[in-house]
Amino acid sequence: MFGRLEYDPSKGCSKPYRPITDSEYARSQYISDAKRYIECMQDAAEADSKYASSVIEEGLEKSMDDFMAEVRRGY
């Protein structure tokens, strides 16, 4: 059986650091950076999900084609 798969969509994204000061500009910049970070993770997860689905679909098609070729050859 397979072990537990770990997935981290944040690997390619830059996590923002909390601002050192309490200025409105620093707070605003942090919020903006946080939104970009979340969007990056969502985009990465969506792209990875599409890729995984494509690979699974291709594997299924190949397995079905291989099986049907075996059936056509006789059993």
Backbone as ProteinMPNN parsed JSONL, in Angstrom:
{"seq_chain_A": "MFGRLEYDPSKGCSKPYRPITDSEYARSQYISDAKRYIECMQDAAEADSKYASSVIEEGLEKSMDDFMAEVRRGY", "coords_chain_A": {"N_chain_A": [[0.845, -1.182, 0.0], [0.351, 2.282, -0.55], [2.216, 4.923, 0.974], [1.437, 7.767, 3.027], [0.762, 10.575, 1.12], [2.347, 13.649, 0.9], [1.625, 17.034, 0.342], [2.499, 20.229, -0.707], [1.525, 23.198, -1.703], [2.764, 25.62, -1.49], [5.429, 25.682, -2.093], [6.547, 26.936, -4.414], [5.916, 29.547, -4.002], [6.188, 32.834, -2.576], [6.191, 33.397, 0.742], [4.784, 35.961, 2.638], [6.37, 38.195, 4.972], [5.583, 39.189, 8.277], [4.93, 42.594, 8.984], [7.354, 44.805, 10.426], [6.862, 47.215, 11.557], [4.025, 49.159, 12.732], [2.832, 50.725, 10.883], [0.449, 52.16, 8.604], [1.054, 51.87, 5.919], [2.851, 49.657, 5.935], [1.156, 47.673, 6.904], [-0.808, 47.614, 4.906], [0.769, 46.832, 2.735], [1.561, 44.298, 3.586], [-0.908, 42.945, 3.64], [-1.532, 43.03, 0.919], [0.62, 41.545, -0.124], [0.054, 39.111, 1.122], [-2.352, 38.388, -0.105], [-1.428, 37.946, -2.725], [0.231, 35.765, -2.21], [-1.602, 33.792, -1.36], [-3.121, 33.57, -3.717], [-1.124, 32.607, -5.409], [-0.609, 30.085, -4.256], [-3.121, 28.889, -4.662], [-3.236, 28.907, -7.483], [-1.039, 27.245, -8.032], [-1.872, 24.826, -6.857], [-4.148, 24.304, -8.389], [-3.035, 24.014, -10.971], [-1.369, 21.798, -10.512], [-3.287, 19.921, -9.842], [-4.727, 19.698, -12.236], [-2.699, 18.655, -13.848], [-2.176, 16.208, -12.533], [-4.662, 14.934, -12.865], [-4.681, 14.683, -15.641], [-2.505, 12.941, -16.067], [-3.43, 10.672, -14.717], [-5.711, 10.104, -16.236], [-4.53, 9.529, -18.732], [-3.068, 7.259, -17.999], [-5.147, 5.508, -17.349], [-6.435, 5.269, -19.851], [-4.366, 4.052, -21.325], [-4.072, 1.632, -19.923], [-6.61, 0.513, -20.348], [-6.562, 0.292, -23.152], [-4.426, -1.512, -23.453], [-5.507, -3.772, -22.164], [-7.776, -4.273, -23.763], [-6.519, -4.894, -26.167], [-5.292, -7.256, -25.427], [-7.568, -8.836, -24.973], [-8.606, -8.931, -27.563], [-6.663, -10.451, -28.824], [-7.198, -12.885, -27.9], [-7.899, -15.187, -25.248]], "CA_chain_A": [[0.0, 0.0, 0.0], [1.097, 3.537, -0.613], [2.305, 5.728, 2.177], [0.705, 9.034, 2.966], [1.367, 11.57, 0.244], [2.354, 15.01, 1.438], [1.568, 18.019, -0.731], [2.675, 21.602, -0.232], [1.448, 24.083, -2.86], [3.459, 26.885, -1.237], [6.862, 25.581, -2.399], [6.956, 27.9, -5.43], [5.355, 30.859, -3.679], [6.928, 33.576, -1.55], [5.36, 33.722, 1.897], [5.123, 37.304, 3.133], [6.768, 38.348, 6.375], [4.809, 40.203, 9.007], [5.657, 43.865, 9.044], [8.043, 45.121, 11.68], [6.217, 48.403, 12.12], [2.566, 49.18, 12.726], [2.37, 51.791, 9.992], [-0.626, 51.799, 7.681], [1.679, 51.416, 4.676], [3.371, 48.309, 6.16], [-0.009, 46.797, 7.028], [-1.396, 47.515, 3.571], [1.686, 46.047, 1.91], [1.48, 42.911, 4.065], [-2.173, 42.391, 3.164], [-1.373, 42.855, -0.526], [1.535, 40.413, -0.321], [-0.653, 37.91, 1.571], [-3.298, 38.039, -1.167], [-0.653, 37.354, -3.822], [0.696, 34.456, -1.735], [-2.742, 32.875, -1.411], [-3.415, 33.334, -5.141], [-0.049, 31.757, -5.933], [-0.848, 28.713, -3.795], [-4.315, 28.392, -5.348], [-2.85, 28.642, -8.869], [-0.157, 26.068, -8.033], [-2.686, 23.644, -6.566], [-5.012, 24.057, -9.547], [-2.193, 23.496, -12.051], [-0.948, 20.452, -10.14], [-4.469, 19.067, -9.904], [-4.986, 19.439, -13.658], [-1.638, 17.771, -14.324], [-2.412, 14.877, -11.959], [-5.836, 14.369, -13.541], [-4.268, 14.325, -16.994], [-1.654, 11.75, -15.972], [-4.302, 9.557, -14.341], [-6.548, 9.792, -17.4], [-3.674, 8.866, -19.72], [-2.778, 5.919, -17.487], [-6.367, 4.719, -17.487], [-6.613, 4.975, -21.277], [-3.352, 3.08, -21.735], [-4.425, 0.34, -19.319], [-7.778, -0.021, -21.051], [-6.115, -0.107, -24.49], [-3.625, -2.732, -23.305], [-6.415, -4.861, -21.843], [-8.599, -4.579, -24.934], [-5.65, -5.57, -27.141], [-5.145, -8.615, -24.904], [-8.831, -9.536, -25.218], [-8.731, -9.165, -29.0], [-5.725, -11.516, -29.193], [-7.722, -14.137, -27.37], [-7.474, -15.442, -23.867]], "C_chain_A": [[0.881, 1.233, 0.0], [1.134, 4.216, 0.738], [1.518, 7.007, 1.999], [1.466, 10.005, 2.074], [1.259, 12.941, 0.896], [2.387, 15.982, 0.269], [1.646, 19.413, -0.141], [2.659, 22.544, -1.429], [2.233, 25.38, -2.67], [4.928, 26.852, -1.644], [7.331, 26.633, -3.4], [6.487, 29.309, -5.162], [6.165, 31.515, -2.563], [5.995, 34.001, -0.424], [5.756, 35.099, 2.425], [5.517, 37.275, 4.61], [5.891, 39.407, 7.028], [5.617, 41.482, 9.082], [6.255, 44.119, 10.43], [7.36, 46.302, 12.369], [4.701, 48.269, 12.039], [2.006, 50.239, 11.784], [1.291, 51.27, 9.044], [-0.055, 51.274, 6.369], [2.169, 49.961, 4.822], [2.226, 47.302, 6.236], [-0.639, 46.556, 5.658], [-0.536, 46.647, 2.651], [1.636, 44.563, 2.297], [0.204, 42.239, 3.559], [-2.104, 42.123, 1.664], [-0.481, 41.65, -0.831], [0.862, 39.093, 0.069], [-1.654, 37.451, 0.52], [-2.578, 37.387, -2.344], [-0.158, 35.96, -3.458], [-0.423, 33.418, -1.823], [-3.11, 32.556, -2.86], [-2.374, 32.415, -5.774], [-0.27, 30.304, -5.532], [-2.066, 28.105, -4.484], [-3.992, 28.038, -6.795], [-1.983, 27.389, -8.975], [-0.959, 24.794, -7.807], [-3.576, 23.295, -7.757], [-4.207, 23.461, -10.699], [-1.762, 22.064, -11.755], [-2.106, 19.464, -10.221], [-4.802, 18.711, -11.354], [-3.956, 18.466, -14.221], [-1.873, 16.347, -13.821], [-3.599, 14.202, -12.632], [-5.489, 13.903, -14.942], [-3.437, 13.047, -16.993], [-2.495, 10.522, -15.634], [-5.158, 9.13, -15.529], [-5.741, 9.063, -18.476], [-3.346, 7.439, -19.292], [-3.975, 4.996, -17.624], [-6.577, 4.316, -18.944], [-5.617, 3.924, -21.754], [-3.679, 1.696, -21.185], [-5.613, -0.299, -20.022], [-7.389, -0.495, -22.454], [-5.317, -1.405, -24.44], [-4.534, -3.937, -23.028], [-7.248, -5.256, -23.056], [-7.769, -5.268, -26.02], [-5.447, -7.015, -26.727], [-6.405, -9.437, -25.181], [-8.975, -9.861, -26.697], [-7.816, -10.294, -29.484], [-6.247, -12.893, -28.76], [-7.189, -14.371, -25.975], [-7.36, -16.898, -23.596]], "O_chain_A": [[2.01, 1.216, 0.49], [0.208, 4.099, 1.54], [0.994, 7.279, 0.919], [2.664, 10.226, 2.254], [0.197, 13.331, 1.381], [3.115, 15.759, -0.698], [0.938, 19.735, 0.814], [3.675, 22.682, -2.11], [2.351, 26.164, -3.611], [5.613, 27.871, -1.556], [8.425, 27.175, -3.24], [6.644, 30.184, -6.013], [6.75, 30.835, -1.72], [5.124, 34.851, -0.608], [6.94, 35.367, 2.634], [5.051, 36.436, 5.381], [5.512, 40.394, 6.398], [6.839, 41.453, 9.226], [5.716, 43.695, 11.452], [7.293, 46.374, 13.597], [4.172, 47.384, 11.366], [0.834, 50.605, 11.882], [1.242, 50.08, 8.731], [-0.605, 50.348, 5.773], [1.932, 49.134, 3.941], [2.325, 46.203, 5.69], [-0.962, 45.422, 5.304], [-1.052, 45.832, 1.886], [1.666, 43.687, 1.433], [0.238, 41.096, 3.102], [-2.576, 41.086, 1.198], [-0.8, 40.836, -1.698], [1.079, 38.071, -0.583], [-1.79, 36.252, 0.278], [-3.054, 36.396, -2.897], [-0.13, 35.07, -4.309], [-0.212, 32.305, -2.303], [-3.38, 31.402, -3.192], [-2.711, 31.548, -6.58], [-0.139, 29.398, -6.355], [-2.046, 26.93, -4.852], [-4.418, 26.994, -7.288], [-2.161, 26.573, -9.88], [-0.746, 23.795, -8.494], [-3.737, 22.122, -8.091], [-4.651, 22.505, -11.335], [-1.785, 21.211, -12.642], [-1.927, 18.314, -10.621], [-5.121, 17.562, -11.66], [-4.299, 17.561, -14.981], [-1.779, 15.391, -14.59], [-3.538, 13.011, -12.938], [-5.948, 12.849, -15.383], [-3.645, 12.168, -17.83], [-2.29, 9.451, -16.206], [-5.312, 7.938, -15.795], [-6.219, 8.092, -19.063], [-3.345, 6.521, -20.112], [-3.824, 3.826, -17.977], [-6.863, 3.155, -19.236], [-5.979, 3.013, -22.499], [-3.574, 0.7, -21.901], [-5.625, -1.506, -20.264], [-7.831, -1.554, -22.898], [-5.504, -2.29, -25.274], [-4.337, -5.005, -23.608], [-7.407, -6.442, -23.343], [-8.28, -6.141, -26.72], [-5.43, -7.908, -27.574], [-6.317, -10.6, -25.577], [-9.419, -10.953, -27.049], [-8.146, -11.006, -30.433], [-5.767, -13.927, -29.225], [-6.161, -13.821, -25.579], [-7.013, -17.293, -22.483]]}, "name": "protein", "num_of_chains": 1, "seq": "MFGRLEYDPSKGCSKPYRPITDSEYARSQYISDAKRYIECMQDAAEADSKYASSVIEEGLEKSMDDFMAEVRRGY"}
